[in-house]
Amino acid sequence: CVQNTRLLERLLGTATEMAAPPALFLFPNLTSLVVREINIRIAGLRALASSSFLTNLSSLDVSANEIEAAGLEALAASSFFPNLSSLYATHNVIGDAGIRAFAASSFFPKLS
């Protein structure tokens, strides 16, 4: 689980020890990202939420990653996903707080 989160941080460019550009920087037109069942947990979702390289993303699948409310709250507070129209977050423990944070967010105008 920690290994998967570190790998995701390297892909997204949020790892503090990283000197090279993030791998996802090489895919500026990426529209769909599936990070399902790799146990990224809250730290991994926070890494996703802080990545400025995913602005063209229209579909994100973070299902079955042991994500709790704080992880979805971090994503809800991110302005880096203006084109997101589909979010799959099933089989996580998001709870009412995570749902409320996302419902109150104004950063996802295309999300249905």
Backbone torsions as a table, in degrees:
resi	resn	phi	psi	omega
1	CYS	NA	-46.3	177.6
2	VAL	-65.2	-39.1	178.0
3	GLN	-61.4	-43.8	179.8
4	ASN	-63.9	-40.0	178.8
5	THR	-65.7	-41.3	178.3
6	ARG	-64.8	-40.1	177.1
7	LEU	-62.1	-44.5	178.6
8	LEU	-62.6	-40.7	177.7
9	GLU	-61.8	-38.9	178.5
10	ARG	-67.4	-40.9	177.7
11	LEU	-61.6	-37.8	-175.3
12	LEU	-90.0	-12.9	178.8
13	GLY	84.7	25.6	-180.0
14	THR	-107.9	-0.9	178.1
15	ALA	-72.7	128.8	-174.2
16	THR	-67.7	-28.1	-177.4
17	GLU	-85.6	-0.5	-173.6
18	MET	-80.3	130.1	178.1
19	ALA	-103.1	-27.0	-178.8
20	ALA	-85.0	159.3	176.5
21	PRO	-63.8	152.6	180.0
22	PRO	-64.9	149.0	-177.9
23	ALA	-62.4	-36.7	-178.4
24	LEU	-69.5	-15.9	174.5
25	PHE	-60.5	-26.7	-179.4
26	LEU	-74.9	-9.3	-178.1
27	PHE	-123.4	67.8	-175.3
28	PRO	-65.8	-18.9	-179.1
29	ASN	-101.0	14.5	179.5
30	LEU	-59.3	125.2	-178.7
31	THR	-113.6	-14.1	-178.9
32	SER	-138.5	135.0	179.3
33	LEU	-136.4	125.6	178.1
34	VAL	-116.6	116.3	175.2
35	VAL	-126.5	58.2	-174.1
36	ARG	-90.3	138.4	172.4
37	GLU	58.5	39.8	175.0
38	ILE	-119.8	10.9	175.5
39	ASN	55.8	50.6	178.8
40	ILE	-73.1	-22.4	177.7
41	ARG	54.2	-159.3	-175.8
42	ILE	-65.4	-43.8	-178.0
43	ALA	-60.9	-40.9	179.3
44	GLY	-66.8	-39.9	178.8
45	LEU	-70.4	-33.4	174.3
46	ARG	-64.1	-38.0	176.8
47	ALA	-63.4	-43.1	176.0
48	LEU	-60.7	-46.0	-176.6
49	ALA	-62.7	-27.3	-177.4
50	SER	-95.4	5.9	-178.1
51	SER	-89.6	119.9	178.8
52	SER	-84.7	4.3	-177.8
53	PHE	-93.9	5.8	-174.8
54	LEU	-115.4	25.7	-174.7
55	THR	-67.5	-21.3	177.8
56	ASN	-90.6	-1.1	-177.4
57	LEU	-64.2	126.3	176.8
58	SER	-109.7	-18.9	-179.8
59	SER	-136.3	130.0	179.8
60	LEU	-132.9	126.3	178.4
61	ASP	-118.5	110.8	178.3
62	VAL	-119.2	30.1	-177.4
63	SER	-64.3	147.3	173.2
64	ALA	56.1	53.8	-178.8
65	ASN	-125.7	17.0	-179.5
66	GLU	55.9	38.3	179.1
67	ILE	-84.4	134.3	177.7
68	GLU	-108.4	-177.4	-176.3
69	ALA	-53.3	-42.2	-177.5
70	ALA	-59.9	-34.8	178.1
71	GLY	-67.1	-45.0	178.9
72	LEU	-69.9	-31.8	175.7
73	GLU	-63.0	-39.9	178.0
74	ALA	-64.0	-42.1	178.3
75	LEU	-66.1	-40.6	-179.7
76	ALA	-63.3	-27.2	-178.8
77	ALA	-88.7	-1.2	-176.8
78	SER	-88.3	135.7	177.2
79	SER	-97.8	10.1	-175.4
80	PHE	-89.3	8.6	-176.6
81	PHE	-127.6	52.2	-174.7
82	PRO	-67.3	-18.4	-178.0
83	ASN	-102.7	3.5	-177.9
84	LEU	-65.3	121.0	178.7
85	SER	-117.5	-14.2	178.5
86	SER	-137.0	127.7	176.0
87	LEU	-128.7	124.6	177.7
88	TYR	-113.5	116.8	-177.6
89	ALA	-136.7	35.0	-179.3
90	THR	-71.1	162.1	177.8
91	HIS	59.0	39.9	172.4
92	ASN	-126.4	173.0	-179.9
93	VAL	-110.8	65.9	-173.5
94	ILE	-76.1	-43.4	178.1
95	GLY	71.8	176.8	-177.9
96	ASP	-63.0	-37.7	-178.1
97	ALA	-62.7	-42.2	178.8
98	GLY	-66.1	-41.3	178.8
99	ILE	-65.2	-44.3	179.2
100	ARG	-61.5	-42.7	179.4
101	ALA	-61.1	-42.3	-179.5
102	PHE	-69.9	-40.9	179.5
103	ALA	-64.0	-32.0	-178.5
104	ALA	-84.0	-12.3	-176.7
105	SER	-71.9	139.2	177.1
106	SER	-101.3	7.0	-176.0
107	PHE	-87.0	0.1	-175.1
108	PHE	-126.8	66.0	-174.7
109	PRO	-66.6	-20.9	-177.2
110	LYS	-98.9	-3.3	-177.6
111	LEU	-72.3	129.1	-179.7
112	SER	-108.8	NA	NA
